[in-house]
Amino acid sequence: MATETSGTTSQPNRFARQLFDGLPTRYDRLAEVLSFGQNRRWRKAMVDAIVNRSPTSVLDVATGPAGVALEVATRTSARVTGVDLTPQMLQAGAANVARSPQAGQVHLAVARAEELPFADATFDALTFTYLLRYVADPAQTVKELARVVKPGGVIANLEFHTPTGRVWHPLWVLYTRIGLPVAGFVLGGSEWFRVGRFLGPSISRHYRNYPISWHLEAWSSAGIEDVKVSVMSLGGGLVMWGRKLPGSPDARDQGARDRAQAMATSG
């Protein structure tokens, strides 16, 4: 397994490590419980978005214990690279990969989503899961993800969402504020109690600051077109996917142009 790449660890990065360091061996099982049994269904929908393109190389960001990476490897012949911020998660992922018939297809490494250690246009497709709530600059992170995808390649994302309506939203709030912490404690102890208590307010806060319309604009600004959104399970899950524009500019070059324009405007 590769060692961690260099770079500054942001406060959200440090928080994510602290939150998930003690959880890797039970992550997949508890993720199903904490998503009310929907995590695998959402994951399949995300992977569906890239499978039809028959990619030969795929990057899975925030891979955790490699569940998505292994599903991609099972359903395609692609070489799959999974990266995650948390070494403990990747150790669990490495054990899962070693037990899989697809072990030869999957490679895992420690890396930050905000600073990926790959050249421009390296991968045919990219997936990322439950990521943007844990980065300091979600828009710039989306640009960095798009940077490493080949023009015409597919990018797909899975995230929690907040149901709407008079019935489902109050029930969701009740479940996430009370049911999640209790279920986490019963099945995973104090670490998962902490995760369960954090998760609901975190999701609500994220969509107050970054509604779906913001995500669509961020993807468009990163050079991703034909973006589709599927809100699943009465609003509890969100799957997005789109295609990197052919000839889309390198995200780093675009970021430099944005900064230069801002300096020129301020000057």
C-alpha positions in Angstrom: 0.0 0.0 0.0 1.3 3.4 -0.9 2.3 5.9 1.8 0.4 9.2 2.3 1.2 11.9 -0.2 2.6 15.2 0.9 0.4 18.2 1.4 -1.3 20.2 4.1 -4.0 18.4 6.0 -7.0 20.7 6.4 -9.2 21.0 9.5 -12.1 19.0 7.8 -9.5 16.4 6.8 -8.3 16.1 10.4 -11.9 15.8 11.7 -12.7 13.1 9.1 -9.7 11.1 10.3 -10.6 11.5 14.0 -14.2 10.5 13.2 -13.5 7.3 11.2 -10.1 6.0 12.5 -11.7 3.5 14.9 -14.4 2.2 12.5 -13.0 0.4 9.5 -13.7 -3.2 10.4 -17.4 -2.6 10.9 -17.9 0.2 8.3 -19.8 -1.6 5.6 -22.2 -3.4 8.0 -22.9 -0.3 10.0 -23.2 1.9 6.9 -26.1 -0.3 5.8 -27.8 0.1 9.2 -27.2 3.9 9.3 -28.6 4.3 5.8 -31.6 2.2 6.8 -30.5 -0.6 4.5 -30.1 1.6 1.4 -26.3 2.0 1.1 -25.8 -1.0 -1.3 -28.7 0.1 -3.5 -27.3 3.6 -3.7 -23.8 2.3 -4.4 -25.1 0.1 -7.2 -26.9 3.1 -8.8 -23.7 5.1 -8.8 -21.6 2.3 -10.3 -24.3 1.7 -12.9 -23.5 5.2 -14.2 -20.0 4.2 -15.2 -20.3 0.5 -16.1 -22.0 1.1 -19.4 -19.0 3.1 -20.6 -16.8 0.0 -20.2 -13.9 1.9 -18.6 -10.4 0.4 -18.5 -9.1 2.6 -15.6 -11.2 3.9 -12.7 -10.4 6.0 -9.6 -12.5 5.6 -6.5 -12.0 8.5 -4.1 -12.9 8.2 -0.4 -12.8 4.5 -1.0 -12.9 3.5 2.7 -12.8 -0.3 3.0 -12.9 -0.6 -0.8 -16.5 -1.5 -1.2 -17.1 0.6 -4.3 -13.7 -0.2 -5.8 -14.4 -3.9 -5.5 -17.9 -3.5 -7.0 -16.4 -1.7 -10.0 -13.8 -4.4 -10.4 -16.5 -7.1 -10.2 -18.7 -5.5 -12.8 -15.9 -4.3 -15.2 -12.5 -5.4 -16.4 -11.0 -2.1 -15.3 -7.9 -1.5 -13.3 -9.3 0.2 -10.2 -7.4 2.6 -7.9 -8.9 3.4 -4.5 -7.7 6.3 -2.4 -8.7 7.5 1.0 -7.4 9.9 3.6 -7.5 7.4 6.5 -4.8 4.7 6.6 -6.9 2.5 9.0 -9.7 2.4 6.5 -7.3 1.4 3.8 -5.9 -1.4 5.9 -9.4 -2.8 6.2 -9.8 -2.2 2.4 -6.6 -4.1 1.7 -7.9 -7.1 3.7 -11.2 -7.0 1.8 -9.3 -6.8 -1.5 -7.0 -9.7 -0.6 -10.1 -11.9 0.0 -11.7 -11.0 -3.3 -11.4 -12.8 -6.7 -10.8 -9.3 -8.1 -7.7 -8.7 -6.0 -5.4 -8.3 -9.0 -7.6 -5.4 -10.4 -7.6 -3.2 -7.3 -4.8 -1.0 -5.9 -5.2 1.1 -2.8 -3.2 4.2 -1.7 -3.5 7.0 0.8 -4.3 10.4 -0.8 -6.3 13.6 -0.2 -9.1 14.3 -2.7 -8.0 18.0 -2.7 -4.5 17.0 -4.0 -4.6 13.8 -6.0 -1.2 12.3 -6.9 -2.1 11.6 -10.5 -1.4 13.3 -13.8 -4.1 15.1 -15.7 -6.5 12.9 -17.7 -5.3 9.6 -16.2 -8.6 7.7 -15.7 -11.6 6.8 -17.8 -14.0 7.2 -14.9 -14.1 8.3 -11.3 -16.4 7.7 -8.4 -16.5 9.4 -5.0 -18.7 8.7 -2.0 -19.7 10.7 1.1 -16.8 13.1 0.4 -17.7 16.8 0.0 -18.9 17.3 3.6 -15.3 16.6 4.8 -13.3 19.0 2.6 -12.6 22.7 3.2 -13.4 23.8 -0.4 -16.0 21.5 -2.1 -15.9 23.4 -5.4 -12.2 23.3 -5.8 -12.2 19.6 -4.8 -14.7 18.8 -7.6 -12.3 20.6 -10.1 -9.4 18.5 -8.8 -11.5 15.3 -9.2 -12.4 16.3 -12.8 -8.7 17.1 -13.5 -7.6 13.5 -13.4 -10.4 12.2 -15.7 -10.0 11.9 -19.4 -12.1 14.1 -21.6 -15.3 12.2 -22.2 -14.9 10.2 -19.1 -17.7 9.7 -16.5 -17.7 11.0 -13.0 -20.3 9.7 -10.5 -21.0 10.5 -6.8 -23.0 9.1 -4.0 -24.1 11.2 -1.0 -26.7 11.3 1.7 -29.5 13.8 1.2 -32.4 15.3 3.2 -36.0 14.3 2.4 -38.5 17.0 2.0 -42.3 17.2 2.7 -44.4 17.4 5.8 -44.1 13.7 6.6 -40.7 12.4 5.5 -38.6 15.4 6.6 -39.7 15.2 10.3 -39.3 11.4 10.3 -35.8 11.8 8.8 -34.9 14.4 11.4 -36.2 12.1 14.2 -34.3 9.1 12.8 -31.0 10.9 12.2 -31.0 12.7 15.6 -32.2 9.8 17.7 -32.2 6.6 15.7 -28.8 6.9 14.2 -26.9 7.5 17.5 -28.8 4.7 19.2 -28.3 2.2 16.4 -24.6 3.2 16.1 -24.0 2.6 19.8 -25.9 -0.7 19.9 -24.0 -2.1 16.9 -20.7 -0.3 17.1 -20.1 1.2 20.5 -19.0 4.7 21.4 -17.3 5.4 18.1 -20.4 4.8 16.0 -22.5 6.6 18.5 -20.3 9.6 17.8 -20.7 9.1 14.1 -24.5 8.7 14.3 -24.8 11.8 16.4 -22.7 13.8 13.9 -24.3 12.6 10.7 -27.8 14.1 10.6 -26.7 17.7 11.5 -23.8 17.4 9.1 -26.1 16.5 6.2 -28.6 19.2 7.0 -25.8 21.8 7.3 -24.2 20.7 4.1 -27.4 21.2 2.0 -28.2 24.5 3.7 -24.8 25.7 2.5 -24.6 23.7 -0.8 -28.0 22.8 -2.2 -28.3 20.6 -5.3 -28.3 23.7 -7.5 -24.9 24.6 -6.1 -23.6 21.1 -6.8 -24.8 21.3 -10.4 -23.1 24.7 -10.9 -19.9 23.3 -9.3 -19.8 20.4 -11.6 -20.4 22.6 -14.6 -17.6 24.9 -13.5 -15.3 21.9 -13.3 -16.0 21.1 -16.9 -18.6 18.3 -16.3 -21.6 18.2 -18.7 -24.8 16.2 -19.0 -25.1 16.0 -15.2 -27.9 13.8 -14.0 -29.3 13.7 -10.5 -31.2 10.8 -8.9 -32.7 11.5 -5.4 -33.4 8.0 -4.0 -35.1 6.4 -1.0 -37.7 9.1 -0.4 -34.9 11.7 -0.5 -32.4 10.0 1.8 -29.8 9.4 -0.9 -28.4 11.3 -3.8 -26.6 9.9 -6.9 -25.1 12.3 -9.4 -23.2 11.6 -12.6 -21.9 13.4 -15.7 -19.3 13.4 -18.4 -16.1 15.5 -18.5 -16.3 17.8 -21.5 -14.1 16.8 -24.4 -11.3 19.4 -24.5 -12.1 20.4 -20.9 -9.4 22.6 -19.5 -7.1 21.3 -16.8 -8.6 22.2 -13.4 -5.3 23.6 -12.1 -4.9 25.9 -15.1 -8.5 27.0 -14.7 -7.9 27.7 -11.0 -4.9 29.8 -11.9 -7.0 31.8 -14.4 -9.7 32.3 -11.8 -7.1 33.6 -9.3 -5.5 35.9 -11.9 -8.9 37.3 -12.9 -9.8 37.9 -9.2 -6.5 39.7 -8.6 -7.0 41.8 -11.7 -10.5 42.7 -10.6 -9.4 43.6 -7.1 -6.4 45.6 -8.4 
